[in-house]
């Protein structure tokens, strides 16, 4: 099927899930056509009026009946988003939006991630989601598609997370979850509100033996938030987020033959070198907001992050000490120009990322005495942006935006015995955005937009090619993209429909490959393109029963890519399925009981640039259910779930372009979890 044919079929048969929200007590309710205000656009906006594809996930999507062990448990319901790596805690969840982020060997690349107004994305474009506890999330907003004009480097999409706040009645809760493969998770949280203060604290511990050999994990997460109302028009929010992971084992990838022999085994190479990591990360932030009439908003933020990281990979031990300091300020106000009402926002952002990196040799799992690498790495990022939202007429609105970014990299080589590999490099880019929307009626909108993005290599991706020594690869360039999109949104009392089709042209796409030691390197692939569609619906069938579904179509191909003398023009970009489908039926009897069953279908996709290895199609179903009972101030909430209900053999992660054909990380067989949350509120 050609690209246009695929988009046409997608436009006819696809559905998209809309959020099941929560009421003011934090308990679930079925919300179909509520007005949803979003902030991922940098200013509070009605989701229906935003000229871009956007998904909002609420309490029921994110937490209701979930095991809450991985960020991606609820992301399968988001069209255009594909996630992998749920069960390898050493590698972090991998998230891609319209293909951006698919190349990541670990963590999140190419997507801006924020939590409570503080960016988790670093100056070099990488995000570390390991400090996010899904059990603390209250809401998530996902902007699908390039938007560097607002967020700068690595903005192929945006994920903004809002955590839980203190309830009006102070309270505390204890939640315990147990499951197969040695899973235990315990959390304690407390919070409340006074006349001018909102406070919340959350502490959790996750432990798992893992489905595969050498995949055990232990992690502690702490989150604290204090919001103080300073005046009738201003407030200050302070946050502290910390994660301590003393053990995160990495079982590695398997060949197809090894999976056929034993899906639960670890890679012999990973066993030999005892691969895994240890992490301690502490982040503090402050966000000041001031909102005065007539419609003037000021927001300023500052944050500091300290990360100590140890990792064992084949042949190498890595010690990384990271320090990050950043801040931003933005100002917005309503104005009138040429008789047109407008809302203008301007902003400045900066971040300093300093890494102290030491690499030693790994001798069969033991740190050797030989120092392989010793260097200081610096990344400085600065950006300035402006956005103007213009009301052209009663039903028409125009959004224009522009941003300039500069990212400076410097490496100071301290190991001079093999030569001085010190160096520096600057990447800068001007990006723009233009969108227009038309309200056919109050509950229906059509829109179109053109948006750009650019993405620098991260500090680890800048490294020279195999055999090139240390320092900065002089041949690597940033990835640049332009996105063309049209879509529509419909919100009726019992049904929500959304649709988007897009075409993305990329220059110098960053592509991962591995050497004989399975170490990851990066190169530019020339030109590539992506075409796709995302459409969907949420339907209230009868009282208390809701149907949600999501389908995405993505055709991603290289247009100009010469790989070591081999012409790969027309080959599919690896790691990206052409079709993904999600469907869910949920029953919710007010606040007393709920049950949901879902199914996720992922079509086959390529594992290598040459398109010689395919990951098969998978069909995976999950079940979750629970109840809530109040008695004498106590809230008793048992829950249970079954993951991989029909025991599908599939891979939760595919390592693209893996050395030695070790592409596949098998997912667990059918497994059960359950638990209970007990809370108390002081009336």
SEDOVO-118057 format. One record per residue (C-alpha): residue in one letter; x negated, y, z negated. Coordinates in nm, 2 decimals, decimal comma. Example, Ala and Ser with C-alpha at 12.3 -4.5 7.8 and 13.67 -1.06 7.14 Angstrom:
// SEDOVO-118057
> r; xx; yy; zz
> A; -1,23; -0,45; -0,78
> S; -1,37; -0,11; -0,71
END
This chain:
// SEDOVO-118057
> r; xx; yy; zz
> X; 0,00; 0,00; 0,00
> X; -0,14; 0,34; 0,09
> X; -0,17; 0,63; -0,15
> X; 0,14; 0,82; -0,03
> X; 0,35; 0,50; -0,03
> X; 0,23; 0,42; -0,38
> X; 0,33; 0,76; -0,51
> X; 0,67; 0,73; -0,34
> X; 0,74; 0,40; -0,50
> X; 0,62; 0,53; -0,83
> X; 0,86; 0,82; -0,80
> X; 1,15; 0,59; -0,76
> X; 1,08; 0,32; -1,02
> X; 0,89; 0,48; -1,31
> X; 1,00; 0,58; -1,65
> X; 0,83; 0,77; -1,93
> X; 0,87; 0,75; -2,31
> X; 0,97; 1,06; -2,50
> X; 0,89; 1,09; -2,87
> X; 1,10; 0,94; -3,15
> X; 1,06; 1,21; -3,41
> X; 1,11; 1,23; -3,78
> X; 1,35; 1,43; -3,99
> X; 1,26; 1,68; -4,26
> X; 1,19; 1,40; -4,52
> X; 0,94; 1,24; -4,29
> X; 1,18; 0,95; -4,21
> X; 1,25; 0,83; -3,86
> X; 1,53; 0,94; -3,64
> X; 1,61; 0,90; -3,28
> X; 1,54; 1,23; -3,10
> X; 1,62; 1,25; -2,73
> X; 1,66; 1,61; -2,62
> X; 1,53; 1,82; -2,90
> X; 1,35; 2,15; -2,82
> X; 0,98; 2,08; -2,88
> X; 0,74; 2,36; -2,95
> X; 0,38; 2,28; -2,85
> X; 0,04; 2,44; -2,93
> X; -0,19; 2,26; -2,69
> X; -0,14; 2,54; -2,45
> X; -0,32; 2,77; -2,70
> X; 0,00; 2,96; -2,79
> X; 0,33; 2,81; -2,92
> X; 0,54; 2,73; -2,62
> X; 0,85; 2,54; -2,53
> X; 0,74; 2,20; -2,38
> X; 1,01; 2,24; -2,11
> X; 0,85; 2,57; -2,00
> X; 0,49; 2,46; -1,98
> X; 0,39; 2,42; -1,61
> X; 0,19; 2,10; -1,67
> X; 0,24; 1,74; -1,76
> X; 0,26; 1,70; -2,14
> X; 0,36; 1,43; -2,38
> X; 0,45; 1,48; -2,75
> X; 0,43; 1,19; -2,99
> X; 0,61; 1,21; -3,33
> X; 0,61; 1,02; -3,66
> X; 0,79; 0,71; -3,53
> X; 0,56; 0,67; -3,24
> X; 0,24; 0,72; -3,44
> X; 0,30; 0,54; -3,77
> X; 0,63; 0,37; -3,81
> X; 0,56; 0,00; -3,87
> X; 0,21; 0,03; -3,73
> X; -0,10; -0,15; -3,87
> X; -0,27; 0,20; -3,83
> X; -0,61; 0,05; -3,75
> X; -0,68; 0,22; -3,42
> X; -0,60; 0,56; -3,26
> X; -0,47; 0,39; -2,94
> X; -0,18; 0,19; -3,10
> X; 0,07; 0,44; -2,98
> X; -0,11; 0,58; -2,68
> X; 0,02; 0,30; -2,45
> X; 0,35; 0,49; -2,42
> X; 0,18; 0,80; -2,27
> X; 0,19; 0,80; -1,88
> X; -0,13; 0,88; -1,71
> X; -0,33; 0,77; -2,02
> X; -0,52; 0,44; -2,04
> X; -0,70; 0,32; -2,35
> X; -0,93; 0,03; -2,42
> X; -1,16; -0,10; -2,70
> X; -0,91; -0,13; -2,99
> X; -1,09; -0,42; -3,16
> X; -1,46; -0,32; -3,14
> X; -1,50; -0,07; -3,42
> X; -1,87; -0,02; -3,34
> X; -1,78; 0,12; -2,99
> X; -1,47; 0,34; -3,08
> X; -1,16; 0,35; -2,88
> X; -1,20; 0,45; -2,51
> X; -0,94; 0,69; -2,37
> X; -0,90; 0,81; -2,01
> X; -0,65; 1,05; -1,88
> X; -0,60; 1,03; -1,50
> X; -0,94; 0,86; -1,49
> X; -1,13; 1,13; -1,69
> X; -1,31; 0,95; -1,97
> X; -1,32; 0,60; -1,82
> X; -1,70; 0,60; -1,78
> X; -1,76; 0,63; -2,16
> X; -1,98; 0,35; -2,29
> X; -1,86; 0,44; -2,64
> X; -1,64; 0,71; -2,79
> X; -1,45; 0,96; -2,58
> X; -1,59; 1,15; -2,29
> X; -1,43; 1,40; -2,05
> X; -1,13; 1,48; -2,28
> X; -1,10; 1,75; -2,54
> X; -0,99; 1,63; -2,88
> X; -0,88; 1,86; -3,16
> X; -0,74; 1,79; -3,51
> X; -0,56; 2,06; -3,72
> X; -0,71; 2,34; -3,51
> X; -1,07; 2,21; -3,53
> X; -1,24; 2,06; -3,22
> X; -1,37; 1,71; -3,25
> X; -1,54; 1,75; -2,91
> X; -1,90; 1,86; -2,93
> X; -2,10; 2,11; -2,73
> X; -2,22; 1,84; -2,49
> X; -1,87; 1,71; -2,42
> X; -1,85; 1,39; -2,63
> X; -1,59; 1,33; -2,90
> X; -1,62; 1,10; -3,20
> X; -1,27; 0,97; -3,30
> X; -1,40; 0,74; -3,58
> X; -1,31; 1,00; -3,84
> X; -0,94; 1,00; -3,74
> X; -0,72; 0,77; -3,96
> X; -0,40; 0,70; -3,76
> X; -0,21; 0,67; -4,09
> X; -0,27; 1,04; -4,15
> X; -0,13; 1,16; -3,82
> X; 0,20; 1,34; -3,81
> X; 0,21; 1,45; -3,45
> X; 0,01; 1,44; -3,13
> X; 0,02; 1,65; -2,81
> X; -0,14; 1,53; -2,49
> X; -0,20; 1,76; -2,19
> X; -0,25; 1,53; -1,89
> X; -0,49; 1,67; -1,63
> X; -0,78; 1,91; -1,60
> X; -0,76; 2,23; -1,80
> X; -1,11; 2,37; -1,84
> X; -0,97; 2,72; -1,79
> X; -0,85; 2,69; -2,15
> X; -1,08; 2,44; -2,32
> X; -1,41; 2,45; -2,13
> X; -1,65; 2,16; -2,09
> X; -1,51; 1,81; -2,07
> X; -1,14; 1,91; -2,03
> X; -1,00; 1,64; -1,80
> X; -0,72; 1,63; -2,05
> X; -0,65; 1,74; -2,41
> X; -0,54; 1,55; -2,72
> X; -0,44; 1,76; -3,02
> X; -0,36; 1,59; -3,34
> X; -0,17; 1,73; -3,64
> X; -0,21; 1,55; -3,97
> X; 0,04; 1,51; -4,25
> X; 0,12; 1,80; -4,48
> X; 0,25; 1,81; -4,83
> X; 0,63; 1,77; -4,87
> X; 0,84; 2,03; -5,05
> X; 0,88; 1,78; -5,34
> X; 0,53; 1,68; -5,46
> X; 0,46; 1,31; -5,44
> X; 0,21; 1,03; -5,40
> X; 0,21; 0,70; -5,21
> X; 0,01; 0,38; -5,20
> X; 0,01; 0,17; -4,88
> X; -0,14; -0,17; -4,83
> X; -0,17; -0,37; -4,51
> X; -0,30; -0,72; -4,46
> X; -0,33; -0,93; -4,14
> X; -0,50; -1,21; -3,97
> X; -0,87; -1,20; -3,89
> X; -0,94; -1,08; -4,24
> X; -0,77; -0,74; -4,19
> X; -0,70; -0,54; -4,50
> X; -0,63; -0,17; -4,52
> X; -0,54; 0,03; -4,83
> X; -0,46; 0,40; -4,85
> X; -0,37; 0,64; -5,12
> X; -0,22; 0,98; -5,04
> X; -0,07; 1,27; -5,24
> X; 0,06; 1,61; -5,16
> X; 0,31; 1,88; -5,22
> X; 0,40; 2,25; -5,20
> X; 0,41; 2,54; -5,43
> X; 0,54; 2,89; -5,37
> X; 0,24; 2,98; -5,14
> X; 0,03; 2,66; -5,12
> X; 0,06; 2,34; -4,92
> X; -0,18; 2,06; -5,02
> X; -0,24; 1,71; -4,90
> X; -0,51; 1,44; -4,96
> X; -0,56; 1,10; -4,80
> X; -0,81; 0,82; -4,88
> X; -0,82; 0,49; -4,70
> X; -1,04; 0,18; -4,67
> X; -1,03; -0,06; -4,37
> X; -1,20; -0,40; -4,37
> X; -1,18; -0,67; -4,10
> X; -1,37; -0,99; -4,02
> X; -1,28; -0,95; -3,65
> X; -1,14; -1,19; -3,40
> X; -1,48; -1,26; -3,25
> X; -1,80; -1,36; -3,42
> X; -2,02; -1,07; -3,53
> X; -1,73; -0,82; -3,52
> X; -1,68; -0,74; -3,89
> X; -1,61; -0,38; -3,99
> X; -1,58; -0,18; -4,31
> X; -1,49; 0,19; -4,31
> X; -1,38; 0,45; -4,56
> X; -1,19; 0,77; -4,45
> X; -1,11; 1,08; -4,65
> X; -0,89; 1,37; -4,54
> X; -0,80; 1,68; -4,74
> X; -0,60; 1,98; -4,63
> X; -0,51; 2,30; -4,82
> X; -0,30; 2,57; -4,66
> X; -0,26; 2,90; -4,85
> X; -0,01; 3,17; -4,75
> X; -0,21; 3,49; -4,79
> X; 0,07; 3,73; -4,70
> X; 0,40; 3,75; -4,51
> X; 0,21; 3,74; -4,18
> X; -0,10; 3,54; -4,25
> X; -0,23; 3,21; -4,38
> X; -0,56; 3,02; -4,43
> X; -0,60; 2,64; -4,38
> X; -0,90; 2,45; -4,52
> X; -0,98; 2,09; -4,42
> X; -1,23; 1,83; -4,52
> X; -1,27; 1,51; -4,31
> X; -1,52; 1,24; -4,39
> X; -1,59; 0,88; -4,28
> X; -1,83; 0,63; -4,42
> X; -1,88; 0,31; -4,23
> X; -2,15; 0,09; -4,39
> X; -2,08; -0,20; -4,14
> X; -1,96; -0,20; -3,79
> X; -2,08; -0,50; -3,60
> X; -2,08; -0,51; -3,22
> X; -2,01; -0,86; -3,06
> X; -2,10; -0,73; -2,71
> X; -1,96; -0,83; -2,37
> X; -1,92; -1,18; -2,23
> X; -1,94; -1,33; -1,89
> X; -1,64; -1,50; -1,74
> X; -1,80; -1,84; -1,80
> X; -1,87; -1,76; -2,16
> X; -1,50; -1,66; -2,21
> X; -1,38; -1,98; -2,06
> X; -1,61; -2,17; -2,31
> X; -1,51; -1,98; -2,62
> X; -1,33; -1,64; -2,62
> X; -1,41; -1,57; -2,98
> X; -1,79; -1,60; -2,95
> X; -2,03; -1,31; -2,96
> X; -2,28; -1,24; -2,69
> X; -2,60; -1,43; -2,77
> X; -2,80; -1,11; -2,69
> X; -2,60; -0,92; -2,95
> X; -2,65; -1,20; -3,21
> X; -3,02; -1,20; -3,14
> X; -3,06; -0,83; -3,20
> X; -2,79; -0,80; -3,47
> X; -2,62; -0,51; -3,29
> X; -2,39; -0,27; -3,47
> X; -2,40; 0,07; -3,64
> X; -2,36; 0,26; -3,97
> X; -2,21; 0,60; -3,98
> X; -2,16; 0,88; -4,24
> X; -1,98; 1,19; -4,11
> X; -1,85; 1,49; -4,30
> X; -1,67; 1,78; -4,14
> X; -1,53; 2,09; -4,30
> X; -1,32; 2,36; -4,13
> X; -1,13; 2,67; -4,19
> X; -0,85; 2,82; -3,97
> X; -0,71; 3,17; -4,03
> X; -0,39; 3,28; -3,86
> X; -0,21; 3,61; -3,85
> X; 0,12; 3,67; -3,67
> X; 0,26; 4,02; -3,67
> X; 0,53; 4,20; -3,47
> X; 0,56; 4,28; -3,19
> X; 0,44; 3,93; -3,11
> X; 0,07; 3,97; -3,19
> X; -0,12; 3,66; -3,29
> X; -0,48; 3,64; -3,42
> X; -0,64; 3,30; -3,49
> X; -1,00; 3,24; -3,60
> X; -1,18; 2,92; -3,70
> X; -1,51; 2,80; -3,83
> X; -1,64; 2,45; -3,89
> X; -1,95; 2,25; -3,99
> X; -2,02; 1,88; -3,92
> X; -2,30; 1,66; -4,05
> X; -2,34; 1,31; -3,90
> X; -2,59; 1,05; -4,00
> X; -2,59; 0,76; -3,76
> X; -2,78; 0,43; -3,73
> X; -2,74; 0,19; -3,44
> X; -2,90; -0,14; -3,34
> X; -2,88; -0,22; -2,97
> X; -3,08; -0,47; -2,77
> X; -3,45; -0,39; -2,81
> X; -3,39; -0,06; -2,98
> X; -3,30; 0,09; -3,32
> X; -3,16; 0,44; -3,31
> X; -3,16; 0,69; -3,60
> X; -2,97; 1,01; -3,53
> X; -2,91; 1,30; -3,77
> X; -2,67; 1,56; -3,62
> X; -2,57; 1,90; -3,74
> X; -2,29; 2,10; -3,57
> X; -2,18; 2,46; -3,64
> X; -1,90; 2,62; -3,44
> X; -1,64; 2,89; -3,44
> X; -1,38; 3,06; -3,23
> X; -1,15; 3,36; -3,22
> X; -0,84; 3,42; -3,00
> X; -0,59; 3,70; -2,98
> X; -0,26; 3,71; -2,81
> X; 0,02; 3,97; -2,77
> X; 0,33; 4,04; -2,57
> X; 0,30; 4,32; -2,31
> X; 0,48; 4,47; -2,02
> X; 0,31; 4,54; -1,69
> X; 0,48; 4,65; -1,37
> X; 0,81; 4,59; -1,54
> X; 0,73; 4,22; -1,61
> X; 0,72; 4,07; -1,96
> X; 0,39; 3,90; -2,03
> X; 0,20; 3,72; -2,30
> X; -0,18; 3,76; -2,28
> X; -0,43; 3,55; -2,47
> X; -0,81; 3,61; -2,48
> X; -1,06; 3,41; -2,67
> X; -1,42; 3,34; -2,75
> X; -1,58; 3,00; -2,86
> X; -1,93; 2,89; -2,95
> X; -2,09; 2,57; -3,08
> X; -2,44; 2,47; -3,18
> X; -2,52; 2,09; -3,18
> X; -2,86; 1,99; -3,31
> X; -2,97; 1,62; -3,30
> X; -3,28; 1,47; -3,46
> X; -3,34; 1,14; -3,27
> X; -3,58; 0,85; -3,36
> X; -3,59; 0,52; -3,16
> X; -3,78; 0,22; -3,30
> X; -3,82; -0,12; -3,14
> X; -3,57; -0,39; -3,23
> X; -3,75; -0,72; -3,29
> X; -3,48; -0,99; -3,31
> X; -3,26; -0,78; -3,54
> X; -3,55; -0,63; -3,75
> X; -3,67; -0,27; -3,72
> X; -4,02; -0,27; -3,58
> X; -4,30; -0,03; -3,66
> X; -4,34; 0,09; -3,30
> X; -4,19; 0,43; -3,24
> X; -4,03; 0,45; -2,89
> X; -3,88; 0,80; -2,90
> X; -3,90; 1,10; -3,13
> X; -3,74; 1,42; -3,02
> X; -3,52; 1,71; -3,12
> X; -3,21; 1,77; -2,90
> X; -3,02; 2,09; -2,88
> X; -2,70; 2,18; -2,71
> X; -2,56; 2,53; -2,72
> X; -2,21; 2,60; -2,57
> X; -2,03; 2,93; -2,53
> X; -1,71; 3,02; -2,35
> X; -1,48; 3,31; -2,30
> X; -1,12; 3,27; -2,16
> X; -0,81; 3,47; -2,07
> X; -0,46; 3,35; -2,00
> X; -0,16; 3,55; -1,89
> X; 0,20; 3,41; -1,89
> X; 0,43; 3,63; -1,68
> X; 0,81; 3,62; -1,66
> X; 0,87; 3,70; -1,30
> X; 1,25; 3,68; -1,32
> X; 1,51; 3,52; -1,54
> X; 1,42; 3,17; -1,41
> X; 1,06; 3,21; -1,28
> X; 0,74; 3,21; -1,49
> X; 0,38; 3,24; -1,37
> X; 0,08; 3,13; -1,57
> X; -0,28; 3,24; -1,48
> X; -0,60; 3,15; -1,66
> X; -0,97; 3,18; -1,62
> X; -1,27; 3,08; -1,83
> X; -1,65; 3,11; -1,81
> X; -1,87; 2,85; -1,99
> X; -2,24; 2,81; -2,03
> X; -2,40; 2,50; -2,18
> X; -2,77; 2,49; -2,26
> X; -2,96; 2,17; -2,33
> X; -3,31; 2,15; -2,47
> X; -3,53; 1,85; -2,56
> X; -3,84; 1,89; -2,78
> X; -4,05; 1,58; -2,75
> X; -4,25; 1,50; -3,07
> X; -4,40; 1,17; -2,94
> X; -4,68; 1,30; -2,72
> X; -4,89; 0,99; -2,69
> X; -4,71; 0,90; -2,37
> X; -4,69; 1,25; -2,24
> X; -4,48; 1,55; -2,32
> X; -4,12; 1,50; -2,19
> X; -3,99; 1,83; -2,34
> X; -3,76; 2,03; -2,12
> X; -3,44; 2,23; -2,09
> X; -3,15; 2,28; -1,86
> X; -2,85; 2,52; -1,82
> X; -2,51; 2,44; -1,68
> X; -2,26; 2,71; -1,63
> X; -1,92; 2,73; -1,46
> X; -1,62; 2,96; -1,39
> X; -1,29; 2,77; -1,39
> X; -0,94; 2,88; -1,32
> X; -0,58; 2,77; -1,35
> X; -0,25; 2,88; -1,19
> X; 0,09; 2,74; -1,26
> X; 0,44; 2,84; -1,17
> X; 0,77; 2,71; -1,31
> X; 1,13; 2,75; -1,22
> X; 1,42; 2,68; -1,45
> X; 1,69; 2,53; -1,23
> X; 1,91; 2,55; -1,54
> X; 1,84; 2,56; -1,92
> X; 1,77; 2,19; -1,94
> X; 1,59; 2,14; -1,61
> X; 1,26; 2,27; -1,49
> X; 1,04; 2,22; -1,19
> X; 0,67; 2,34; -1,18
> X; 0,35; 2,33; -0,98
> X; -0,01; 2,40; -1,08
> X; -0,37; 2,41; -0,96
> X; -0,63; 2,36; -1,23
> X; -1,01; 2,31; -1,24
> X; -1,24; 2,12; -1,48
> X; -1,61; 2,07; -1,51
> X; -1,80; 1,82; -1,73
> X; -2,16; 1,82; -1,82
> X; -2,36; 1,51; -1,90
> X; -2,38; 1,45; -2,28
> X; -2,72; 1,46; -2,45
> X; -2,75; 1,08; -2,41
> X; -2,63; 1,09; -2,05
> X; -2,90; 1,34; -1,96
> X; -3,18; 1,09; -2,02
> X; -3,41; 1,00; -1,73
> X; -3,34; 0,70; -1,51
> X; -3,50; 0,36; -1,60
> X; -3,88; 0,39; -1,58
> X; -3,86; 0,77; -1,57
> X; -3,97; 0,82; -1,93
> X; -3,80; 1,04; -2,18
> X; -3,68; 1,40; -2,13
> X; -3,41; 1,53; -1,91
> X; -3,31; 1,38; -1,58
> X; -3,38; 1,65; -1,32
> X; -3,14; 1,51; -1,06
> X; -2,82; 1,49; -1,26
> X; -2,55; 1,75; -1,22
> X; -2,21; 1,83; -1,39
> X; -1,90; 1,67; -1,26
> X; -1,64; 1,92; -1,11
> X; -1,28; 1,86; -1,03
> X; -0,97; 2,04; -0,90
> X; -0,62; 1,91; -0,97
> X; -0,31; 1,98; -0,76
> X; 0,02; 1,89; -0,93
> X; 0,39; 1,92; -0,90
> X; 0,65; 1,80; -1,14
> X; 0,99; 1,83; -1,30
> X; 1,14; 1,80; -1,65
> X; 1,50; 1,73; -1,75
> X; 1,63; 1,72; -2,11
> X; 1,99; 1,62; -2,16
> X; 2,16; 1,51; -2,49
> X; 2,12; 1,14; -2,42
> X; 1,84; 1,12; -2,16
> X; 1,50; 1,28; -2,09
> X; 1,34; 1,26; -1,75
> X; 0,99; 1,37; -1,65
> X; 0,80; 1,34; -1,32
> X; 0,46; 1,45; -1,19
> X; 0,26; 1,37; -0,89
> X; -0,10; 1,48; -0,85
> X; -0,41; 1,48; -0,64
> X; -0,76; 1,54; -0,78
> X; -1,07; 1,60; -0,58
> X; -1,40; 1,54; -0,77
> X; -1,76; 1,64; -0,69
> X; -2,06; 1,47; -0,84
> X; -1,86; 1,22; -1,04
> X; -2,07; 1,09; -1,33
> X; -2,10; 0,71; -1,31
> X; -2,25; 0,47; -1,57
> X; -2,48; 0,18; -1,49
> X; -2,70; -0,04; -1,71
> X; -3,06; -0,16; -1,69
> X; -3,20; -0,51; -1,77
> X; -3,18; -0,43; -2,15
> X; -2,81; -0,34; -2,11
> X; -2,90; 0,03; -2,19
> X; -2,66; 0,27; -2,02
> X; -2,78; 0,54; -1,78
> X; -2,58; 0,79; -1,56
> X; -2,59; 0,92; -1,21
> X; -2,38; 1,13; -0,98
> X; -2,16; 0,96; -0,72
> X; -2,12; 1,24; -0,47
> X; -1,75; 1,28; -0,40
> X; -1,44; 1,09; -0,52
> X; -1,07; 1,15; -0,54
> X; -0,76; 1,04; -0,74
> X; -0,40; 1,04; -0,64
> X; -0,11; 0,93; -0,86
> X; 0,23; 0,97; -1,01
> X; 0,37; 0,98; -1,36
> X; 0,74; 0,97; -1,41
> X; 0,96; 0,86; -1,69
> X; 1,27; 0,86; -1,91
> X; 1,40; 0,80; -2,26
> X; 1,76; 0,69; -2,29
> X; 1,99; 0,67; -2,59
> X; 2,18; 0,35; -2,50
> X; 2,43; 0,34; -2,79
> X; 2,42; 0,46; -3,14
> X; 2,09; 0,38; -3,31
> X; 1,94; 0,21; -3,00
> X; 1,69; 0,38; -2,76
> X; 1,51; 0,27; -2,45
> X; 1,17; 0,42; -2,37
> X; 0,95; 0,34; -2,07
> X; 0,64; 0,47; -1,89
> X; 0,49; 0,39; -1,56
> X; 0,17; 0,54; -1,41
> X; 0,02; 0,50; -1,06
> X; -0,34; 0,59; -1,00
> X; -0,54; 0,54; -0,69
> X; -0,90; 0,63; -0,77
> X; -1,17; 0,59; -0,50
> X; -1,52; 0,70; -0,41
> X; -1,54; 0,90; -0,09
> X; -1,91; 0,96; -0,08
> X; -2,13; 0,73; -0,29
> X; -2,46; 0,58; -0,18
> X; -2,58; 0,35; -0,46
> X; -2,94; 0,25; -0,41
> X; -2,90; 0,24; -0,04
> X; -2,56; 0,06; -0,05
> X; -2,26; 0,25; 0,10
> X; -1,97; 0,24; -0,15
> X; -1,74; 0,49; 0,03
> X; -1,38; 0,38; -0,01
> X; -1,45; 0,15; -0,31
> X; -1,22; 0,18; -0,61
> X; -1,36; 0,35; -0,92
> X; -1,41; 0,08; -1,18
> X; -1,23; 0,07; -1,52
> X; -0,91; 0,22; -1,39
> X; -0,59; 0,01; -1,32
> X; -0,37; 0,12; -1,03
> X; -0,05; 0,04; -1,22
> X; 0,04; 0,06; -1,59
> X; 0,39; 0,00; -1,73
> X; 0,52; 0,04; -2,08
> X; 0,87; -0,04; -2,21
> X; 1,02; -0,04; -2,55
> X; 1,36; -0,09; -2,71
> X; 1,39; 0,06; -3,06
> X; 1,67; 0,02; -3,32
> X; 1,68; 0,26; -3,61
> X; 1,97; 0,25; -3,85
> X; 1,93; 0,60; -3,99
> X; 1,66; 0,59; -4,26
> X; 1,72; 0,24; -4,39
> X; 1,59; -0,01; -4,13
> X; 1,42; -0,01; -3,79
> X; 1,28; -0,26; -3,53
> X; 1,10; -0,22; -3,20
> X; 0,97; -0,45; -2,93
> X; 0,75; -0,33; -2,65
> X; 0,57; -0,46; -2,35
> X; 0,26; -0,32; -2,18
> X; 0,17; -0,43; -1,83
> X; -0,17; -0,34; -1,69
> X; -0,26; -0,43; -1,33
> X; -0,60; -0,58; -1,23
> X; -0,89; -0,33; -1,20
> X; -1,25; -0,34; -1,09
> X; -1,54; -0,39; -1,33
> X; -1,82; -0,27; -1,10
> X; -1,88; 0,00; -0,85
> X; -1,92; -0,26; -0,57
> X; -1,57; -0,40; -0,64
> X; -1,70; -0,76; -0,66
> X; -1,56; -0,83; -1,01
> X; -1,20; -0,79; -1,11
> X; -1,04; -0,78; -1,45
> X; -0,70; -0,97; -1,42
> X; -0,36; -0,83; -1,48
> X; -0,23; -0,85; -1,84
> X; 0,12; -0,85; -1,99
> X; 0,12; -0,79; -2,37
> X; 0,41; -0,76; -2,60
> X; 0,42; -0,63; -2,96
> X; 0,69; -0,63; -3,23
> X; 0,72; -0,41; -3,54
> X; 1,00; -0,38; -3,80
> X; 1,05; -0,24; -4,14
> X; 1,29; -0,08; -4,39
> X; 1,30; 0,19; -4,65
> X; 1,49; 0,19; -4,99
> X; 1,51; 0,47; -5,24
> X; 1,57; 0,41; -5,61
> X; 1,51; 0,64; -5,90
> X; 1,26; 0,86; -5,72
> X; 1,07; 0,56; -5,58
> X; 1,06; 0,49; -5,21
> X; 0,99; 0,12; -5,12
> X; 0,90; 0,07; -4,75
> X; 0,80; -0,28; -4,64
> X; 0,69; -0,34; -4,28
> X; 0,55; -0,61; -4,06
> X; 0,44; -0,66; -3,70
> X; 0,32; -0,91; -3,44
> X; 0,06; -0,81; -3,19
> X; 0,02; -1,00; -2,87
> X; 0,36; -1,17; -2,93
> X; 0,34; -1,42; -2,65
> X; -0,03; -1,51; -2,69
> X; -0,16; -1,35; -2,37
> X; -0,53; -1,41; -2,29
> X; -0,66; -1,06; -2,19
> X; -0,95; -0,83; -2,24
> X; -0,92; -0,53; -2,47
> X; -1,23; -0,38; -2,32
> X; -1,42; -0,41; -1,99
> X; -1,78; -0,28; -1,98
> X; -1,81; -0,14; -1,63
> X; -2,13; -0,21; -1,44
> X; -2,26; -0,44; -1,72
> X; -2,60; -0,60; -1,69
> X; -2,60; -0,98; -1,66
> X; -2,22; -0,99; -1,57
> X; -2,14; -0,94; -1,94
> X; -1,83; -0,73; -1,85
> X; -1,56; -0,86; -2,08
> X; -1,46; -0,82; -2,45
> X; -1,17; -1,07; -2,52
> X; -0,87; -0,95; -2,72
> X; -0,73; -1,15; -3,02
> X; -0,47; -1,41; -2,97
> X; -0,13; -1,36; -3,13
> X; -0,17; -1,21; -3,48
> X; 0,05; -1,10; -3,76
> X; 0,02; -0,82; -4,01
> X; 0,24; -0,68; -4,28
> X; 0,25; -0,45; -4,58
> X; 0,43; -0,22; -4,80
> X; 0,42; 0,15; -4,89
> X; 0,54; 0,26; -5,23
> X; 0,59; 0,63; -5,29
> X; 0,72; 0,86; -5,56
> X; 0,84; 1,22; -5,55
> X; 0,87; 1,45; -5,84
> X; 1,21; 1,62; -5,80
END
